């Protein structure tokens, strides 16, 4: 991934678009702060097919654009219902999530 400022991108846009078209990634900076990542479009898949398509995700994973899950949900995951948050001084979302993790809900 190349980091470039907006003025550099504007002045040499054709060069950078060719770079992206060849599979390159750009991070645009505004006063040294990242404002956008520009990545290539996955070719060969139409807009309708890309909506929820496993082929789209597999292709994106090969290009290191996404990481596919390594585990699947079990049936009981959906049967437990939402996390119950207790009220009190020390209750917090993080505490509840960690407690839920340790109880294997």
N, C-alpha and C positions, 0 to 999 in steps of 0.2 A: 504494500500500500504506500502510495506517495502522499506526502503532506504538502499542500501548496496553498498560497493565499489567493483570495478571490481575484485580485488584480492580475496575478500571474495566469490564472485560469482564463480570465477574460481576454488577455492579450494573446494567448496561445491556445485558444479553445480547440481549433482543428486538430492540433497535435495531441491534446489530451483526450479528445473524443476518439481518435484513432487508437490511442493507448487503451482506453476502456473497451473499445470494440474488440481488441485482441485479448481481452480477459483481465486487464489491469483494474486496480481499485484506486480511487482517489479520496482523500479527506480534505475538504475545503476548510480553510482557516480564516477567521476574521480577527485580526489583531492577536494572533497566536492562539485563539480559542476555536476549537472545532465547531463548525456549524452544520456540516453535511458530509455524508459519505456517498460517493457516486460509485455504483457497481454496475457491471454489465447485465443486460437482460438475458434471461435464459431463452435461447433460440429453439424453435421447433415446437413450442407449446403455445397454443392460442390462449386468449384471455379466459374463455369459458372453461377450457380444460384445466387451467391453472387453479381455478377455485376448488381447493380441497383435494387436488389430484395427488395421489401417491407417487406418480411418475414425476411430477414437478418437484416434489420434495426429495426424491431419490437423486434427481439430476442436480438439484441445489446442494445436496450433501456431498456429492462427488466433487463439486466445485468449492467445497468448504464454506458455503454461504449459510448453511444451517447445520445443526447437529441433531441427528435422529435420536429418538428415545431408545434406551437400552433395555427397558423393562416395560411390561404391560400392566394395565389395571386388572385387579382381581374383581370378581363379582361383588364381594362384600364391601368393596370400596364405596360403591354407590348406595349400599343399604344402611350405612352408619348415620347418614344425615349430616347436617351442618355441625361445625364445631360449636360447642356450647361455651360461652365466655362467662365466667363467674364475676360477680360484682364485688368490689372490695378495694382496699388501698393498693395492694400489690398486684392487682390484675392488670395485665398488659397483653397486647396481641402476641408479641414475641414469646412471652412466657407460656401463653396458652398453646401456641403452635409447637413449642418444644415439648410441652407436656403431652400433647396429642401424639407427637412423633414417638416419644418414649413408651406410650401406651399402645402403640401400633394400631391406631385407628385409621 
